[in-house]
Amino acid sequence: MGRLSRDCFDVAPAPMRVADAVALLRARLPVLSGIESIAIDRADGRVLAEDLIAPIDLPPFDNSAVDGYAVRACDLAPTGETRLPLGGRVPAGHAPADPGPGFAVRIFTGAPMPPGTDTVAMQEDVRIDGEAVILPAGLVPGANRRRAGEDVARGNRAIPAGTRLGPRHLALAAALGLSDLRPRAPLKVALFSTGDELTSPGQPLPPAGIHDANRPMLAALLRRLGAEPADLGILRDAPGPLRQRLEAAAAGHDLILTSGGVSVGEEDHVRAAVEASGALTFWRLAIKPGRPVALGTVAGTPFAGLPGNPAAAYVTALAVLRPLVLHLSGARDAAPTLTVRSGFAQEKRAGRREYLRVRLRAGTDGTPEAVPVPGGALSGLSASDGLVELAEDLTAIRVGDDLPYRSHGDLG
């Protein structure tokens, strides 16, 4: 587990654009996750640590892409149909014999091309006449043949480092004959919420208490990112125990994440606890919703403090925590940002990036169209399909404008 310097998060006090903040995180922080070797059937969702280099050609030999008849292109008539005697049969999984020149060989999809043959006529395009096959005119040399290495050539990169492995990647690795892969170890994240007002879900609410919405939300996001969150509960507003729990978490985790308790109020003790064991910097992000994000170190372990408001915590988790976790995990950020058409008009203040919760509906021409979701912070977020991002320089949205959109389903 890596350790960071105390000043790695120091920045100028001026508000930062979200993109600049993410660029600083990536420039200043190392990848903290180690490398391990695991069986391929356990690698789904893990981050590939090194480029996967193909140990063999894929496919490993020239083969037929269709069921049909393999021939030598030089045996085809220059005009009109070609009549050739049948000279063998090659099912998939069987080594072919050399038919010699002047023969057509019955072949099936995936079967190796017989020696000397280079072209395959589809079975539906030919006619059988006794022991001969009549091939159509105009058969292009090389048709329906898959060459060895056509998919991936031996020695080439098959999957780049930093890829979050999914079923499609495991299929490629297995086709290359690999039974073990080398991914990054999952990032271990200590997760806390802070505040005397919080009660865990399922527990009775005391007077003036509220249920903690942030830990379940942030734990789910962390798991989607391939991290391993450890739910360490609620940090109460007691400076001594709070500091002890943070220091204990630093010893066994790669990242400490809290929500709430990092403002300048006299009952917000997280700031003092972090500074007593390391350093803390407030990054003033030009973002809405969201307030300053706290970044620092506790005993050399990176620390991130998000706002206590669940909607603000969600947005800052998307904008800052997500790229931070992916970077520390050695993962490339491959989440798509789609474009949708605006179905609403709205003014916006320049200088900050805003995230609006929206639903998608089909416009009159069938094009996806985003419309704002009414309601409270959490009910509106829950009812939305995703978020549209309004760039810092934008001052007004008009009906029909193209807007960047992120689906909630693609945030992991």
Number of C-alpha atoms within 10 A of each C-alpha: 15 16 16 19 15 20 13 18 21 14 15 10 11 10 16 18 17 20 12 11 21 18 12 14 17 16 10 10 18 15 18 24 23 15 15 13 13 14 11 16 12 11 21 16 18 23 27 26 24 17 15 18 17 22 17 17 19 22 20 18 16 21 25 28 19 19 19 22 28 33 32 21 19 13 15 22 15 12 10 12 14 17 21 19 16 20 19 17 18 21 15 14 10 10 12 18 14 15 18 14 14 16 22 30 26 21 29 24 16 20 22 27 28 26 15 14 24 22 26 32 27 21 17 8 13 18 13 14 11 8 9 15 21 17 25 18 15 13 21 12 16 17 17 21 22 23 20 18 17 14 14 20 18 19 12 15 14 20 18 14 19 22 21 24 17 13 12 9 16 20 13 17 21 13 16 20 13 16 13 15 21 20 27 25 22 24 26 22 25 24 26 25 27 24 21 16 16 19 19 16 13 7 8 11 14 11 7 8 13 15 15 20 18 24 23 14 14 24 20 15 20 23 15 16 24 24 24 20 24 15 15 15 15 21 24 18 17 15 16 10 13 20 22 13 14 24 21 14 22 23 13 14 20 26 26 26 21 26 27 20 24 25 19 11 8 7 14 19 23 28 21 17 23 22 17 14 18 21 24 28 22 21 20 20 24 21 24 16 18 24 20 19 22 22 21 27 26 27 23 21 24 29 24 23 29 28 25 23 17 22 21 20 25 22 22 25 24 17 20 19 23 20 21 22 23 24 22 22 29 27 23 16 16 13 12 12 15 12 16 19 22 24 22 14 14 10 10 17 12 15 16 22 22 21 22 20 24 25 22 20 15 12 14 8 6 8 12 16 23 29 19 18 20 14 11 10 14 14 12 17 22 14 14 20 20 23 22 25 16 22 19 17 12 15 14 13 17 13 14 15 15 16 20 16 23 23 19 15 10 12 17 17
